[in-house]
Amino acid sequence: MNLDLSELKDIHLPVKPDLWPLSWGWWLLIWIFFILIVSLIYLVYWYLNRPRTYALHELKRISNLDGKIFLKEINSLLKRLVIYKFGSTTGASLYGDNWISFLNQTKNVCFSKEYENLLEKSMYASQEVLTPEDKKLILENSKKWIKFNL
């Protein structure tokens, strides 16, 4: 048996597999990882903003109340938020001038001396002492305080 090997070509090694393009399994893994990261970021954002969301919903509920009840509820909400944010040793003992000055020391809010006077008057007044302009100003300042301090 006489074989002519001159016609054969040399052995060529196959091309090494490249990283790109990726197979569908890698794409699936990348998408699952991406979805997990986005979900984690959303959950952390939701968890950190939960008190602010609650406070803004409470503020919206309180805005429909009238006079004395409105002022008591606003003050109660702010007091609860201060206790939540700064602890019970700081927030629970504050009242009057100290309460207003503490609220004013926090970021971007200015509650006036009139707010304190309205608060004191509303405790013992038999009639409504709150004008719509005062109510609007108190709501705006409360909303600002909640957005910047929680």
C-alpha positions as CSV (number, residue, x, y, z in Angstrom):
1,M,0.0,0.0,0.0
2,N,1.6,3.1,-1.3
3,L,0.1,6.3,0.2
4,D,1.0,9.7,-1.1
5,L,1.2,12.0,1.9
6,S,2.4,15.0,0.0
7,E,-1.1,16.2,-0.6
8,L,-2.0,16.4,3.2
9,K,-1.9,19.8,4.9
10,D,-0.5,20.5,8.3
11,I,-2.7,20.1,11.4
12,H,-4.1,23.4,12.5
13,L,-5.3,24.0,16.0
14,P,-8.8,25.3,16.5
15,V,-9.2,29.0,17.4
16,K,-9.3,29.6,21.1
17,P,-12.8,30.6,22.4
18,D,-13.3,34.3,22.8
19,L,-15.0,36.1,25.7
20,W,-17.2,38.0,23.3
21,P,-20.0,37.4,22.2
22,L,-21.3,35.9,25.5
23,S,-23.5,33.0,25.5
24,W,-27.2,33.3,26.6
25,G,-26.4,31.9,30.1
26,W,-24.0,34.7,30.8
27,W,-26.5,37.3,29.6
28,L,-29.1,35.7,31.9
29,L,-26.7,35.9,34.8
30,I,-25.9,39.5,34.1
31,W,-29.5,40.5,33.9
32,I,-30.4,38.7,37.2
33,F,-27.5,40.4,38.9
34,F,-28.6,43.8,37.5
35,I,-32.2,43.3,38.7
36,L,-31.0,42.3,42.1
37,I,-28.8,45.4,42.4
38,V,-31.6,47.7,41.3
39,S,-34.1,46.0,43.7
40,L,-31.6,46.3,46.6
41,I,-31.1,50.1,45.9
42,Y,-34.9,50.6,45.7
43,L,-35.5,48.7,49.0
44,V,-32.7,50.7,50.8
45,Y,-34.1,54.0,49.4
46,W,-37.7,53.0,50.5
47,Y,-36.5,51.9,53.9
48,L,-34.6,55.1,54.6
49,N,-37.5,57.3,53.3
50,R,-40.2,55.5,55.2
51,P,-40.4,58.0,58.1
52,R,-40.5,61.0,55.7
53,T,-43.3,59.4,53.7
54,Y,-45.3,58.6,56.8
55,A,-44.8,62.2,58.1
56,L,-45.9,63.8,54.8
57,H,-49.0,61.6,54.7
58,E,-49.8,62.6,58.3
59,L,-49.3,66.2,57.4
60,K,-51.7,65.9,54.5
61,R,-54.3,64.4,56.8
62,I,-53.7,67.1,59.4
63,S,-54.1,69.9,56.8
64,N,-57.8,69.1,56.5
65,L,-58.4,69.7,60.3
66,D,-59.6,73.0,61.8
67,G,-58.2,75.5,64.3
68,K,-57.3,74.1,67.7
69,I,-57.1,70.5,66.6
70,F,-54.9,71.4,63.6
71,L,-52.3,73.1,65.9
72,K,-52.3,70.3,68.4
73,E,-51.9,67.7,65.7
74,I,-49.1,69.6,63.9
75,N,-47.3,70.1,67.2
76,S,-47.8,66.4,68.1
77,L,-46.5,65.3,64.8
78,L,-43.4,67.5,65.0
79,K,-42.8,66.3,68.5
80,R,-43.0,62.6,67.5
81,L,-40.6,63.3,64.6
82,V,-38.1,65.1,66.8
83,I,-38.2,62.2,69.3
84,Y,-37.7,59.7,66.4
85,K,-34.8,61.7,64.9
86,F,-33.0,63.1,67.9
87,G,-34.0,60.7,70.7
88,S,-36.4,61.0,73.6
89,T,-33.9,62.9,75.8
90,T,-33.8,65.8,73.4
91,G,-37.3,66.0,72.1
92,A,-39.6,65.0,74.9
93,S,-38.6,67.8,77.4
94,L,-38.9,70.7,74.9
95,Y,-41.8,73.1,75.1
96,G,-42.4,76.8,74.6
97,D,-39.5,79.0,73.6
98,N,-37.1,76.0,73.8
99,W,-39.3,74.0,71.4
100,I,-39.5,76.8,68.8
101,S,-35.7,77.6,69.0
102,F,-34.9,73.8,68.6
103,L,-37.1,73.6,65.5
104,N,-35.4,76.8,64.2
105,Q,-31.9,75.4,64.8
106,T,-32.5,72.6,62.4
107,K,-32.0,72.9,58.6
108,N,-33.8,75.4,56.4
109,V,-36.8,76.1,58.6
110,C,-37.9,79.2,60.4
111,F,-40.9,78.9,62.8
112,S,-41.9,82.3,64.0
113,K,-42.7,83.5,67.5
114,E,-46.2,83.7,66.3
115,Y,-46.4,79.9,65.9
116,E,-45.6,79.6,69.6
117,N,-48.2,82.2,70.5
118,L,-50.8,80.5,68.4
119,L,-49.9,77.2,70.0
120,E,-50.3,78.6,73.5
121,K,-53.5,80.5,72.6
122,S,-55.1,77.4,71.0
123,M,-54.6,75.4,74.2
124,Y,-57.0,77.5,76.2
125,A,-59.0,79.4,73.6
126,S,-62.7,78.5,73.2
127,Q,-62.8,79.8,69.6
128,E,-60.6,79.3,66.6
129,V,-57.6,81.7,66.6
130,L,-56.0,80.5,63.4
131,T,-56.3,82.4,60.1
132,P,-56.0,80.6,56.7
133,E,-52.7,82.4,56.1
134,D,-51.3,81.2,59.4
135,K,-52.4,77.7,58.7
136,K,-50.7,77.8,55.3
137,L,-47.5,79.2,56.7
138,I,-47.4,76.6,59.4
139,L,-48.0,73.8,56.9
140,E,-45.3,75.0,54.6
141,N,-42.8,75.3,57.5
142,S,-43.7,71.9,58.8
143,K,-43.4,70.3,55.3
144,K,-40.0,72.0,54.9
145,W,-38.9,70.7,58.3
146,I,-39.9,67.2,57.4
147,K,-38.2,67.2,54.0
148,F,-34.9,68.6,55.3
149,N,-34.6,66.9,58.6
150,L,-35.9,63.3,58.1
